[in-house]
């Protein structure tokens, strides 16, 4: 065999393990083939030296040289493959918001009766709490009615944040000129109303993993307004309701 033939065989073995041609070849097999290829290239060099000097190596030293070349080739390929394919960094686990992470605390309805104009206004709000250690972003949708009347906006939407451990009030528009029942009995309250809240919330790290809490909170006012003007000289009487209320259409998801 001539030196050019041995070079061709060696390059052929190396071409087999090229990543462009065999990207999914097992590493052990690719190192073995690469070692054989380099051994053939070494053998071609020996043939060239023998041809030039007219001296031939005996079988023993020649075999040791070829085995050493194969081992060196395998080691080099293993080393460079580690440099080319760094160990991927594992992804950092993201904090996941759990169902019920925004908790209902209380509902407040503030009713004001203006004696001078004989008008009544109702302001409704709900208090929610973030008991977690996560910063929560939210989108709130609020609507409400009192004695069949609502605000000109009908529904309001707004965004905000709950810091860990925070309690926050979500307030609907004040409803103006609410009619009242002046003849109150055991089945007819002075006025009644309800507020709907629908809140979607998530963490900054997981904006696609969203939770939702929604309720309709209903209340009744049974105590008639005092017909006497307020003793402090103010122009209106104010009643703030903090009591057990009725829930409807509850959603936690």
N, C-alpha and C positions, 0 to 999 in steps of 0.2 A: 504493500500500500504506500502511496506517495503522500507527502506532506499536504498538498492541496486537498486531497481526498479526505484526509483526517480533519482538516479545518472545516470542510463542508459538513461533515458528520457532526462535529462539535457544535457548529452554529445552528444546525438543524435541531439538536436537542435543546439548545437555549431558546430558540424561537418557539418551541412547544410550550414552554412555561411563561412566555410573555403575557402579562395581564390583559393586554388588548385582545389576545386570541383565546385565552382560557381564564376568564375572570373568576370562575367558580371552582377551579381545580383545588383539591385538598392540599394543604401546605406540605404535609409529609411527602406526598408524591412529587410536588413541584421541586422540593429541595433535592430529592433523589435524582430526578431527571437533570436538574441543573448541575449536580455534581458529576454525573456521567458526561454531560456536555463539556464541562471544563476539563475533565480528564482527557477527553478526545482532543481538545485544543492543546493540552500539555503534550500529548502523544505526537501531535503534528509538529510541535516545536522540536521534540526529540528527533523525529524523523528528519527534519530539516537540518539539524546539527549533524546527525549521522551522515546525511547525504553530502554535507559540506566538508566534513573532516575525514570521512571514510572509516570512522570508528563506530562500532555497534556496542550498545549496553547489553549486559547479560540480563536474563529474564528476571532474576530476583530484584536487583536495584530498579529496573524499569517498573515492576509491579508496585514497589513501595512508592515510587514517585507518583504513579497514577492514583493510587489509593489516597495519598496525601493531598493531591490536587482535588480529588472528589470531596474530601472532608472539608477542605478550605472553602470550596465553592458552596457547599451546603451551609456552612457557618455564615458566609457573607450574605447569602440570600436571606437567611433567617434574620440577620441583623438589619438589613435594609428594609425588609418587609415590616418590621416593628416600627421603624421610623416613618414609613409611608402610611401605616395604618395605626394611628394613635388610639389608645383606649378611649371610647366615647365617655364623656362626663354624664353621669346619671342625672336625669331631670330633677329639679328641685320640687318637692311636693308642694302643691298649692293648698291653701286653707279653703276648705269647703264649708259654705254656709249651710246650716242645718234647718230643717223645717221647724217653724215656731221660733225662729231667732228674733223676730220682732213680736213682743208680747203686749197684749192689751192690758192697760192699767185702769183707766177710768174714762167716763164720758161726762161732759159738762154741758149743760144748756143754760145760758144766761138770758133771762127774759126781763125786758125793761118796758115799763108802762109810763108813758108821758101824759101827765094829767092835763097840761095846757092844750095839747092837740088831740087828746084822746086816741093816741096811737100806741101800738105795741111792736117791739122789735125782738127778734130771737137770734141769738148767736150760739152755734153749736160747735163743739170741738171734741176731739178724742185724744187721749194721751197714750202713747206707745213707749215701750222701753226696749233697749238693746242690752240684754243681759250677757252677751258674749264678750270676748276679748278681741273682736274683729271690728274694723271700720266698715260700716255698711253704707252703701249708696242706695237711694230709693227713688222711685217715681210714684207719686201719690195722685189718686183721682178721688175727688170728693163731690158729693151732691147732697141735697137735703130739701126737706119741705116742712112747713109748719102751717097747719090748718089749710092745706092745699096750696099754699103760696111758696115760692122759691125765689132765689136771687135772679137778676137778669142774665147772669152767666150760666145758670142751670147746673153746669158742672165745671169745676176748676181742676187744673193739673199743675203740678210743680215738682221739682226735683230737690234733693238735699242729701245730707249725710247724717248718720247716727254714729257718734264716737262710742267706743266701748263703755258700757255701763250707763249711757245717757238716756234720760227720759225727755221726750219731745212732744209738744202739742201740735196737732194738725187741725187747723181752724178753717171752717167753711165761711163763706160770705155771710154777713149779717143780713137777715131777711127783714125787710121793712114792712110796716103797715099790716101786721098780722091780725086778722080778726079774732075775737075771743067770744066764748059763750058766757053770756051774762046770767043765764039761768042754769045754775049748776045743781046737779043731783047725784045720786049714787052711781049713775051710769054715764053721766056727761061731765067730762073734765072741763076746766077753764080753757085749756088749749092742749093740743098734742102735736107731736112732730116726730121726724126721724131723720137720721143722717146715714148715708152710705159712704163707706171708705173702702178703697181698693188700692193696696200698696204692694208694688213689686220691688224686691230688694236683692242686692248681690254684693260681692266683695270686689275690690279693685283688681285683684289677681285673677278672679274667675268671673268675668262679665257675662259669660254665656251660661253659667250655672246660677239660675235665678230661682227665687222663692216668692211666694205670694201669700198675703193675708188679706181677707176681705170680710166685712160684716155690715149688716144694717142694724143700727142702734135706734130703738124707739123709746119715747118717753111721754108721760102725761103730767100735766100740771093740774092739781085738784084744788089747791088753796086759792080762794078768790083774792083779788087785790083789795087792799085796804082803801075804802073810799075817802079816807081822810088824807090830807096832804102830808108829805114827809115832815117830821119834826125838825130836820136839819136845814129846811128851807130849799132843798134841791127841787128841780123841776120834774123829776121822774122817780118812780119806784122801781127798784131792781130786785129781781129774784133769781138766785143762782141755784140750779138743781144739781145735787150730787146724791144720787140714790141708785137703788137696784134698777137696772133697765132691762129691756127685752132685746134679745139678739135674734136676727133672722139672716138667712142666706150666708151662713158662716163658711168661709173657705180658708184652708191651710194647705198649701202645696209647695 
